[in-house]
Amino acid sequence: MAVPKKRTSRSRKGMRRSHDHVAVPNVVYCECGEPTLPHRACSVCGNYKGRQVVSGDNA
Ligand SMILES: [Zn+2]
């Protein structure tokens, strides 16, 4: 098994880990005012692109 010749410095480790984070989901607001994910039908009213695509139970 390959073994690293040199210990990774704190700086190098930090540079590598600068991308290690959970991406924050983007938020768009539906016509009904609820925050939803982009390119998804609204979970509250079932609307997508200005028309109903899922039957809204509580709309
Ligand atoms: Zn909605």
N, CA, C, O and the ligand as a Tripos MOL2 file, in Angstrom:
@<TRIPOS>MOLECULE
protein
  237   235    60     0     0
PROTEIN
NO_CHARGES

@<TRIPOS>ATOM
      1 N           0.8450   -1.1910    0.0000 N.3       1 MET1
      2 CA          0.0000    0.0000    0.0000 C.3       1 MET1
      3 C           0.8810    1.2430    0.0000 C.2       1 MET1
      4 O           1.9000    1.3060    0.6880 O.2       1 MET1
      5 N           0.4670    2.2180   -0.7810 N.am      2 ALA2
      6 CA          1.2360    3.4610   -0.8590 C.3       2 ALA2
      7 C           1.0960    4.2400    0.4410 C.2       2 ALA2
      8 O           0.0050    4.3450    1.0010 O.2       2 ALA2
      9 N           2.2030    4.7790    0.9120 N.am      3 VAL3
     10 CA          2.2130    5.5190    2.1660 C.3       3 VAL3
     11 C           2.7050    6.9310    1.8840 C.2       3 VAL3
     12 O           3.7050    7.0910    1.1830 O.2       3 VAL3
     13 N           2.0350    7.9730    2.4080 N.am      4 PRO4
     14 CA          2.4950    9.3420    2.1530 C.3       4 PRO4
     15 C           3.8710    9.5790    2.7680 C.2       4 PRO4
     16 O           4.1390    9.1780    3.9010 O.2       4 PRO4
     17 N           4.7340   10.2360    2.0010 N.am      5 LYS5
     18 CA          6.1070   10.4710    2.4440 C.3       5 LYS5
     19 C           6.1790   11.5700    3.4870 C.2       5 LYS5
     20 O           6.9900   11.5240    4.4130 O.2       5 LYS5
     21 N           5.3030   12.5700    3.3150 N.am      6 LYS6
     22 CA          5.3100   13.7230    4.2190 C.3       6 LYS6
     23 C           3.9280   13.8920    4.8550 C.2       6 LYS6
     24 O           2.8940   13.6030    4.2530 O.2       6 LYS6
     25 N           3.9600   14.3670    6.0830 N.am      7 ARG7
     26 CA          2.7130   14.6770    6.7700 C.3       7 ARG7
     27 C           2.0440   15.8680    6.0650 C.2       7 ARG7
     28 O           2.7100   16.8300    5.6850 O.2       7 ARG7
     29 N           0.7220   15.7840    5.9000 N.am      8 THR8
     30 CA         -0.0140   16.8940    5.2990 C.3       8 THR8
     31 C          -0.0730   18.0490    6.2880 C.2       8 THR8
     32 O          -0.4930   17.8730    7.4320 O.2       8 THR8
     33 N           0.3490   19.2330    5.8480 N.am      9 SER9
     34 CA          0.3730   20.3920    6.7390 C.3       9 SER9
     35 C          -1.0440   20.8570    7.0550 C.2       9 SER9
     36 O          -1.9920   20.5440    6.3350 O.2       9 SER9
     37 N          -1.1680   21.6010    8.1340 N.am     10 ARG10
     38 CA         -2.4850   22.1550    8.4790 C.3      10 ARG10
     39 C          -3.0160   23.0180    7.3450 C.2      10 ARG10
     40 O          -4.2120   23.0180    7.0520 O.2      10 ARG10
     41 N          -2.0990   23.7610    6.7050 N.am     11 SER11
     42 CA         -2.5130   24.6190    5.5980 C.3      11 SER11
     43 C          -3.0400   23.7970    4.4370 C.2      11 SER11
     44 O          -4.1040   24.0920    3.8920 O.2      11 SER11
     45 N          -2.2960   22.7640    4.0580 N.am     12 ARG12
     46 CA         -2.6990   21.9210    2.9250 C.3      12 ARG12
     47 C          -4.0070   21.1950    3.2330 C.2      12 ARG12
     48 O          -4.8760   21.0610    2.3710 O.2      12 ARG12
     49 N          -4.1310   20.7350    4.4590 N.am     13 LYS13
     50 CA         -5.3590   20.0590    4.8710 C.3      13 LYS13
     51 C          -6.5490   21.0160    4.7750 C.2      13 LYS13
     52 O          -7.6300   20.6420    4.3230 O.2      13 LYS13
     53 N          -6.3230   22.2710    5.2150 N.am     14 GLY14
     54 CA         -7.3890   23.2590    5.1510 C.3      14 GLY14
     55 C          -7.7880   23.5740    3.7260 C.2      14 GLY14
     56 O          -8.9650   23.7660    3.4220 O.2      14 GLY14
     57 N          -6.7780   23.6270    2.8440 N.am     15 MET15
     58 CA         -7.0750   23.9070    1.4330 C.3      15 MET15
     59 C          -7.9110   22.7830    0.8350 C.2      15 MET15
     60 O          -8.8370   23.0300    0.0630 O.2      15 MET15
     61 N          -7.5790   21.5530    1.1960 N.am     16 ARG16
     62 CA         -8.3380   20.4140    0.6640 C.3      16 ARG16
     63 C          -9.7630   20.4410    1.1920 C.2      16 ARG16
     64 O         -10.7170   20.1630    0.4650 O.2      16 ARG16
     65 N          -9.8920   20.7810    2.4710 N.am     17 ARG17
     66 CA        -11.2140   20.7190    3.0970 C.3      17 ARG17
     67 C         -12.0520   21.9730    2.8550 C.2      17 ARG17
     68 O         -13.1820   22.0640    3.3340 O.2      17 ARG17
     69 N         -11.5140   22.9300    2.1240 N.am     18 SER18
     70 CA        -12.2880   24.1460    1.8800 C.3      18 SER18
     71 C         -13.5430   23.8570    1.0690 C.2      18 SER18
     72 O         -14.4830   24.6510    1.0740 O.2      18 SER18
     73 N         -13.5610   22.7240    0.3710 N.am     19 HIS19
     74 CA        -14.7370   22.3540   -0.4220 C.3      19 HIS19
     75 C         -15.6240   21.3580    0.3070 C.2      19 HIS19
     76 O         -16.6660   20.9630   -0.2160 O.2      19 HIS19
     77 N         -15.2280   20.9450    1.5100 N.am     20 ASP20
     78 CA        -16.0090   19.9440    2.2350 C.3      20 ASP20
     79 C         -17.1080   20.6260    3.0260 C.2      20 ASP20
     80 O         -16.9470   20.8940    4.2160 O.2      20 ASP20
     81 N         -18.1990   20.9000    2.3870 N.am     21 HIS21
     82 CA        -19.3270   21.4530    3.1080 C.3      21 HIS21
     83 C         -20.5900   21.0700    2.3710 C.2      21 HIS21
     84 O         -20.5860   20.8200    1.1650 O.2      21 HIS21
     85 N         -21.6580   21.0310    3.1190 N.am     22 VAL22
     86 CA        -22.9530   20.6950    2.5390 C.3      22 VAL22
     87 C         -23.4550   21.9140    1.7900 C.2      22 VAL22
     88 O         -23.4710   23.0220    2.3260 O.2      22 VAL22
     89 N         -23.8710   21.6980    0.5320 N.am     23 ALA23
     90 CA        -24.3730   22.8040   -0.2680 C.3      23 ALA23
     91 C         -25.7160   23.2640    0.2850 C.2      23 ALA23
     92 O         -26.6000   22.4530    0.5630 O.2      23 ALA23
     93 N         -25.8550   24.5720    0.4400 N.am     24 VAL24
     94 CA        -27.1110   25.1140    0.9340 C.3      24 VAL24
     95 C         -28.1140   25.0910   -0.2170 C.2      24 VAL24
     96 O         -27.8250   25.6330   -1.2840 O.2      24 VAL24
     97 N         -29.2910   24.4760   -0.0290 N.am     25 PRO25
     98 CA        -30.2550   24.4230   -1.1360 C.3      25 PRO25
     99 C         -30.7810   25.8040   -1.4840 C.2      25 PRO25
    100 O         -31.0540   26.6200   -0.6040 O.2      25 PRO25
    101 N         -30.9180   26.0550   -2.7750 N.am     26 ASN26
    102 CA        -31.4430   27.3450   -3.2310 C.3      26 ASN26
    103 C         -32.9370   27.4070   -2.9160 C.2      26 ASN26
    104 O         -33.6170   26.3800   -2.9230 O.2      26 ASN26
    105 N         -33.4380   28.5860   -2.6440 N.am     27 VAL27
    106 CA        -34.8390   28.7520   -2.2920 C.3      27 VAL27
    107 C         -35.4860   29.7160   -3.2750 C.2      27 VAL27
    108 O         -34.9990   30.8260   -3.4880 O.2      27 VAL27
    109 N         -36.5830   29.2810   -3.8670 N.am     28 VAL28
    110 CA        -37.4100   30.1870   -4.6630 C.3      28 VAL28
    111 C         -38.7900   30.2220   -4.0100 C.2      28 VAL28
    112 O         -39.1670   29.2950   -3.2930 O.2      28 VAL28
    113 N         -39.5330   31.2850   -4.2580 N.am     29 TYR29
    114 CA        -40.8260   31.4340   -3.6130 C.3      29 TYR29
    115 C         -41.9400   31.1740   -4.6060 C.2      29 TYR29
    116 O         -41.9750   31.7500   -5.6930 O.2      29 TYR29
    117 N         -42.8460   30.3000   -4.2140 N.am     30 CYS30
    118 CA        -43.9950   29.9270   -5.0410 C.3      30 CYS30
    119 C         -44.9570   31.1040   -5.1050 C.2      30 CYS30
    120 O         -44.8390   32.0720   -4.3530 O.2      30 CYS30
    121 N         -45.9200   30.9950   -6.0310 N.am     31 GLU31
    122 CA        -46.9530   32.0200   -6.1240 C.3      31 GLU31
    123 C         -47.8010   32.0680   -4.8570 C.2      31 GLU31
    124 O         -48.3550   33.1110   -4.5100 O.2      31 GLU31
    125 N         -47.8970   30.9150   -4.1600 N.am     32 CYS32
    126 CA        -48.6780   30.8820   -2.9200 C.3      32 CYS32
    127 C         -47.8880   31.4530   -1.7570 C.2      32 CYS32
    128 O         -48.4180   31.5770   -0.6530 O.2      32 CYS32
    129 N         -46.6220   31.8030   -1.9860 N.am     33 GLY33
    130 CA        -45.8240   32.4310   -0.9400 C.3      33 GLY33
    131 C         -44.9300   31.4800   -0.1850 C.2      33 GLY33
    132 O         -44.1290   31.9060    0.6470 O.2      33 GLY33
    133 N         -45.0560   30.1910   -0.4650 N.am     34 GLU34
    134 CA        -44.2470   29.2210    0.2620 C.3      34 GLU34
    135 C         -42.8630   29.0990   -0.3740 C.2      34 GLU34
    136 O         -42.7480   29.1300   -1.6000 O.2      34 GLU34
    137 N         -41.8130   28.9600    0.4350 N.am     35 PRO35
    138 CA        -40.4830   28.7100   -0.1290 C.3      35 PRO35
    139 C         -40.3850   27.2770   -0.6380 C.2      35 PRO35
    140 O         -40.7510   26.3360    0.0660 O.2      35 PRO35
    141 N         -39.8910   27.1150   -1.8610 N.am     36 THR36
    142 CA        -39.7500   25.7850   -2.4620 C.3      36 THR36
    143 C         -38.3890   25.6950   -3.1350 C.2      36 THR36
    144 O         -37.6790   26.6890   -3.2830 O.2      36 THR36
    145 N         -38.0480   24.4870   -3.5340 N.am     37 LEU37
    146 CA        -36.8150   24.2890   -4.2820 C.3      37 LEU37
    147 C         -37.0580   24.6030   -5.7470 C.2      37 LEU37
    148 O         -38.1540   24.3550   -6.2510 O.2      37 LEU37
    149 N         -36.0610   25.1450   -6.4480 N.am     38 PRO38
    150 CA        -36.2510   25.4140   -7.8700 C.3      38 PRO38
    151 C         -36.3910   24.1140   -8.6580 C.2      38 PRO38
    152 O         -35.8240   23.0870   -8.2840 O.2      38 PRO38
    153 N         -37.1470   24.1670   -9.7450 N.am     39 HIS39
    154 CA        -37.4130   23.0220  -10.6290 C.3      39 HIS39
    155 C         -38.1480   21.9040   -9.9070 C.2      39 HIS39
    156 O         -38.0340   20.7300  -10.2620 O.2      39 HIS39
    157 N         -38.9170   22.2980   -8.8700 N.am     40 ARG40
    158 CA        -39.7500   21.3230   -8.1670 C.3      40 ARG40
    159 C         -41.1550   21.9090   -8.0560 C.2      40 ARG40
    160 O         -41.3430   23.1200   -7.9400 O.2      40 ARG40
    161 N         -42.1450   20.9920   -8.0980 N.am     41 ALA41
    162 CA        -43.5060   21.4500   -7.8440 C.3      41 ALA41
    163 C         -43.6220   21.8400   -6.3770 C.2      41 ALA41
    164 O         -42.9680   21.2540   -5.5130 O.2      41 ALA41
    165 N         -44.4550   22.8280   -6.1080 N.am     42 CYS42
    166 CA        -44.6300   23.2960   -4.7410 C.3      42 CYS42
    167 C         -45.2700   22.1930   -3.9110 C.2      42 CYS42
    168 O         -46.2280   21.5590   -4.3530 O.2      42 CYS42
    169 N         -44.7490   21.9610   -2.7140 N.am     43 SER43
    170 CA        -45.2760   20.8870   -1.8690 C.3      43 SER43
    171 C         -46.5680   21.2960   -1.1740 C.2      43 SER43
    172 O         -47.2700   20.4490   -0.6200 O.2      43 SER43
    173 N         -46.8850   22.5820   -1.1980 N.am     44 VAL44
    174 CA        -48.0850   23.0490   -0.5020 C.3      44 VAL44
    175 C         -49.2590   23.1170   -1.4660 C.2      44 VAL44
    176 O         -50.3190   22.5550   -1.1880 O.2      44 VAL44
    177 N         -49.0850   23.8050   -2.6070 N.am     45 CYS45
    178 CA        -50.1980   23.9830   -3.5310 C.3      45 CYS45
    179 C         -50.0540   23.1250   -4.7840 C.2      45 CYS45
    180 O         -50.9960   23.0540   -5.5730 O.2      45 CYS45
    181 N         -48.9140   22.4710   -4.9960 N.am     46 GLY46
    182 CA        -48.7550   21.5760   -6.1440 C.3      46 GLY46
    183 C         -48.5780   22.2890   -7.4610 C.2      46 GLY46
    184 O         -48.7540   21.6770   -8.5150 O.2      46 GLY46
    185 N         -48.2380   23.5600   -7.4390 N.am     47 ASN47
    186 CA        -48.0590   24.2980   -8.6820 C.3      47 ASN47
    187 C         -46.6170   24.2150   -9.1690 C.2      47 ASN47
    188 O         -45.6670   24.1570   -8.3890 O.2      47 ASN47
    189 N         -46.5010   24.2110  -10.4810 N.am     48 TYR48
    190 CA        -45.1760   24.2750  -11.0830 C.3      48 TYR48
    191 C         -45.2890   25.0570  -12.3790 C.2      48 TYR48
    192 O         -46.1380   24.7520  -13.2160 O.2      48 TYR48
    193 N         -44.4430   26.0610  -12.5530 N.am     49 LYS49
    194 CA        -44.4390   26.9210  -13.7410 C.3      49 LYS49
    195 C         -45.8260   27.5470  -13.9710 C.2      49 LYS49
    196 O         -46.2730   27.6750  -15.1110 O.2      49 LYS49
    197 N         -46.4940   27.9300  -12.8890 N.am     50 GLY50
    198 CA        -47.7360   28.6440  -13.0050 C.3      50 GLY50
    199 C         -48.9520   27.7950  -13.2730 C.2      50 GLY50
    200 O         -50.0340   28.3390  -13.4930 O.2      50 GLY50
    201 N         -48.8190   26.4640  -13.2630 N.am     51 ARG51
    202 CA        -50.0140   25.6340  -13.4170 C.3      51 ARG51
    203 C         -49.9500   24.4900  -12.4290 C.2      51 ARG51
    204 O         -48.8790   24.1390  -11.9340 O.2      51 ARG51
    205 N         -51.1260   23.8980  -12.1420 N.am     52 GLN52
    206 CA        -51.1990   22.8270  -11.1430 C.3      52 GLN52
    207 C         -50.7640   21.5100  -11.7880 C.2      52 GLN52
    208 O         -51.3210   21.0960  -12.8050 O.2      52 GLN52
    209 N         -49.7880   20.8710  -11.2050 N.am     53 VAL53
    210 CA        -49.2950   19.5920  -11.7340 C.3      53 VAL53
    211 C         -49.5400   18.4580  -10.7260 C.2      53 VAL53
    212 O         -49.5320   17.2860  -11.1000 O.2      53 VAL53
    213 N         -49.7560   18.8040   -9.4540 N.am     54 VAL54
    214 CA        -50.0640   17.7940   -8.4280 C.3      54 VAL54
    215 C         -51.3320   18.2380   -7.7440 C.2      54 VAL54
    216 O         -51.5260   19.4290   -7.5020 O.2      54 VAL54
    217 N         -52.2150   17.2790   -7.4230 N.am     55 SER55
    218 CA        -53.4660   17.6510   -6.7830 C.3      55 SER55
    219 C         -53.1840   18.2360   -5.4080 C.2      55 SER55
    220 O         -52.6040   17.5780   -4.5440 O.2      55 SER55
    221 N         -53.6020   19.4790   -5.2190 N.am     56 GLY56
    222 CA        -53.3550   20.1560   -3.9510 C.3      56 GLY56
    223 C         -54.3930   19.7450   -2.9180 C.2      56 GLY56
    224 O         -55.5730   20.0670   -3.0550 O.2      56 GLY56
    225 N         -53.9560   19.0410   -1.8950 N.am     57 ASP57
    226 CA        -54.8810   18.5700   -0.8810 C.3      57 ASP57
    227 C         -55.3140   19.7140    0.0430 C.2      57 ASP57
    228 O         -56.4860   19.8520    0.3930 O.2      57 ASP57
    229 N         -54.3330   20.5170    0.4200 N.am     58 ASN58
    230 CA        -54.6170   21.5650    1.3810 C.3      58 ASN58
    231 C         -54.5320   22.9450    0.7340 C.2      58 ASN58
    232 O         -54.2250   23.9300    1.4050 O.2      58 ASN58
    233 N         -54.7990   23.0150   -0.5500 N.am     59 ALA59
    234 CA        -54.7000   24.2970   -1.2330 C.3      59 ALA59
    235 C         -56.0680   24.9880   -1.3110 C.2      59 ALA59
    236 O         -56.1740   26.0860   -1.8570 O.2      59 ALA59
    237 ZN        -47.2700   26.8970   -3.7690 Zn       60 ZN60
@<TRIPOS>BOND
     1     1     2 1
     2     2     3 1
     3     3     4 2
     4     3     5 am
     5     5     6 1
     6     6     7 1
     7     7     8 2
     8     7     9 am
     9     9    10 1
    10    10    11 1
    11    11    12 2
    12    11    13 am
    13    13    14 1
    14    14    15 1
    15    15    16 2
    16    15    17 am
    17    17    18 1
    18    18    19 1
    19    19    20 2
    20    19    21 am
    21    21    22 1
    22    22    23 1
    23    23    24 2
    24    23    25 am
    25    25    26 1
    26    26    27 1
    27    27    28 2
    28    27    29 am
    29    29    30 1
    30    30    31 1
    31    31    32 2
    32    31    33 am
    33    33    34 1
    34    34    35 1
    35    35    36 2
    36    35    37 am
    37    37    38 1
    38    38    39 1
    39    39    40 2
    40    39    41 am
    41    41    42 1
    42    42    43 1
    43    43    44 2
    44    43    45 am
    45    45    46 1
    46    46    47 1
    47    47    48 2
    48    47    49 am
    49    49    50 1
    50    50    51 1
    51    51    52 2
    52    51    53 am
    53    53    54 1
    54    54    55 1
    55    55    56 2
    56    55    57 am
    57    57    58 1
    58    58    59 1
    59    59    60 2
    60    59    61 am
    61    61    62 1
    62    62    63 1
    63    63    64 2
    64    63    65 am
    65    65    66 1
    66    66    67 1
    67    67    68 2
    68    67    69 am
    69    69    70 1
    70    70    71 1
    71    71    72 2
    72    71    73 am
    73    73    74 1
    74    74    75 1
    75    75    76 2
    76    75    77 am
    77    77    78 1
    78    78    79 1
    79    79    80 2
    80    79    81 am
    81    81    82 1
    82    82    83 1
    83    83    84 2
    84    83    85 am
    85    85    86 1
    86    86    87 1
    87    87    88 2
    88    87    89 am
    89    89    90 1
    90    90    91 1
    91    91    92 2
    92    91    93 am
    93    93    94 1
    94    94    95 1
    95    95    96 2
    96    95    97 am
    97    97    98 1
    98    98    99 1
    99    99   100 2
   100    99   101 am
   101   101   102 1
   102   102   103 1
   103   103   104 2
   104   103   105 am
   105   105   106 1
   106   106   107 1
   107   107   108 2
   108   107   109 am
   109   109   110 1
   110   110   111 1
   111   111   112 2
   112   111   113 am
   113   113   114 1
   114   114   115 1
   115   115   116 2
   116   115   117 am
   117   117   118 1
   118   118   119 1
   119   119   120 2
   120   119   121 am
   121   121   122 1
   122   122   123 1
   123   123   124 2
   124   123   125 am
   125   125   126 1
   126   126   127 1
   127   127   128 2
   128   127   129 am
   129   129   130 1
   130   130   131 1
   131   131   132 2
   132   131   133 am
   133   133   134 1
   134   134   135 1
   135   135   136 2
   136   135   137 am
   137   137   138 1
   138   138   139 1
   139   139   140 2
   140   139   141 am
   141   141   142 1
   142   142   143 1
   143   143   144 2
   144   143   145 am
   145   145   146 1
   146   146   147 1
   147   147   148 2
   148   147   149 am
   149   149   150 1
   150   150   151 1
   151   151   152 2
   152   151   153 am
   153   153   154 1
   154   154   155 1
   155   155   156 2
   156   155   157 am
   157   157   158 1
   158   158   159 1
   159   159   160 2
   160   159   161 am
   161   161   162 1
   162   162   163 1
   163   163   164 2
   164   163   165 am
   165   165   166 1
   166   166   167 1
   167   167   168 2
   168   167   169 am
   169   169   170 1
   170   170   171 1
   171   171   172 2
   172   171   173 am
   173   173   174 1
   174   174   175 1
   175   175   176 2
   176   175   177 am
   177   177   178 1
   178   178   179 1
   179   179   180 2
   180   179   181 am
   181   181   182 1
   182   182   183 1
   183   183   184 2
   184   183   185 am
   185   185   186 1
   186   186   187 1
   187   187   188 2
   188   187   189 am
   189   189   190 1
   190   190   191 1
   191   191   192 2
   192   191   193 am
   193   193   194 1
   194   194   195 1
   195   195   196 2
   196   195   197 am
   197   197   198 1
   198   198   199 1
   199   199   200 2
   200   199   201 am
   201   201   202 1
   202   202   203 1
   203   203   204 2
   204   203   205 am
   205   205   206 1
   206   206   207 1
   207   207   208 2
   208   207   209 am
   209   209   210 1
   210   210   211 1
   211   211   212 2
   212   211   213 am
   213   213   214 1
   214   214   215 1
   215   215   216 2
   216   215   217 am
   217   217   218 1
   218   218   219 1
   219   219   220 2
   220   219   221 am
   221   221   222 1
   222   222   223 1
   223   223   224 2
   224   223   225 am
   225   225   226 1
   226   226   227 1
   227   227   228 2
   228   227   229 am
   229   229   230 1
   230   230   231 1
   231   231   232 2
   232   231   233 am
   233   233   234 1
   234   234   235 1
   235   235   236 2
@<TRIPOS>SUBSTRUCTURE
     1 MET1         2 RESIDUE 1 A MET
     2 ALA2         6 RESIDUE 1 A ALA
     3 VAL3        10 RESIDUE 1 A VAL
     4 PRO4        14 RESIDUE 1 A PRO
     5 LYS5        18 RESIDUE 1 A LYS
     6 LYS6        22 RESIDUE 1 A LYS
     7 ARG7        26 RESIDUE 1 A ARG
     8 THR8        30 RESIDUE 1 A THR
     9 SER9        34 RESIDUE 1 A SER
    10 ARG10       38 RESIDUE 1 A ARG
    11 SER11       42 RESIDUE 1 A SER
    12 ARG12       46 RESIDUE 1 A ARG
    13 LYS13       50 RESIDUE 1 A LYS
    14 GLY14       54 RESIDUE 1 A GLY
    15 MET15       58 RESIDUE 1 A MET
    16 ARG16       62 RESIDUE 1 A ARG
    17 ARG17       66 RESIDUE 1 A ARG
    18 SER18       70 RESIDUE 1 A SER
    19 HIS19       74 RESIDUE 1 A HIS
    20 ASP20       78 RESIDUE 1 A ASP
    21 HIS21       82 RESIDUE 1 A HIS
    22 VAL22       86 RESIDUE 1 A VAL
    23 ALA23       90 RESIDUE 1 A ALA
    24 VAL24       94 RESIDUE 1 A VAL
    25 PRO25       98 RESIDUE 1 A PRO
    26 ASN26      102 RESIDUE 1 A ASN
    27 VAL27      106 RESIDUE 1 A VAL
    28 VAL28      110 RESIDUE 1 A VAL
    29 TYR29      114 RESIDUE 1 A TYR
    30 CYS30      118 RESIDUE 1 A CYS
    31 GLU31      122 RESIDUE 1 A GLU
    32 CYS32      126 RESIDUE 1 A CYS
    33 GLY33      130 RESIDUE 1 A GLY
    34 GLU34      134 RESIDUE 1 A GLU
    35 PRO35      138 RESIDUE 1 A PRO
    36 THR36      142 RESIDUE 1 A THR
    37 LEU37      146 RESIDUE 1 A LEU
    38 PRO38      150 RESIDUE 1 A PRO
    39 HIS39      154 RESIDUE 1 A HIS
    40 ARG40      158 RESIDUE 1 A ARG
    41 ALA41      162 RESIDUE 1 A ALA
    42 CYS42      166 RESIDUE 1 A CYS
    43 SER43      170 RESIDUE 1 A SER
    44 VAL44      174 RESIDUE 1 A VAL
    45 CYS45      178 RESIDUE 1 A CYS
    46 GLY46      182 RESIDUE 1 A GLY
    47 ASN47      186 RESIDUE 1 A ASN
    48 TYR48      190 RESIDUE 1 A TYR
    49 LYS49      194 RESIDUE 1 A LYS
    50 GLY50      198 RESIDUE 1 A GLY
    51 ARG51      202 RESIDUE 1 A ARG
    52 GLN52      206 RESIDUE 1 A GLN
    53 VAL53      210 RESIDUE 1 A VAL
    54 VAL54      214 RESIDUE 1 A VAL
    55 SER55      218 RESIDUE 1 A SER
    56 GLY56      222 RESIDUE 1 A GLY
    57 ASP57      226 RESIDUE 1 A ASP
    58 ASN58      230 RESIDUE 1 A ASN
    59 ALA59      234 RESIDUE 1 A ALA
    60 ZN60       237 GROUP 0 **** ****
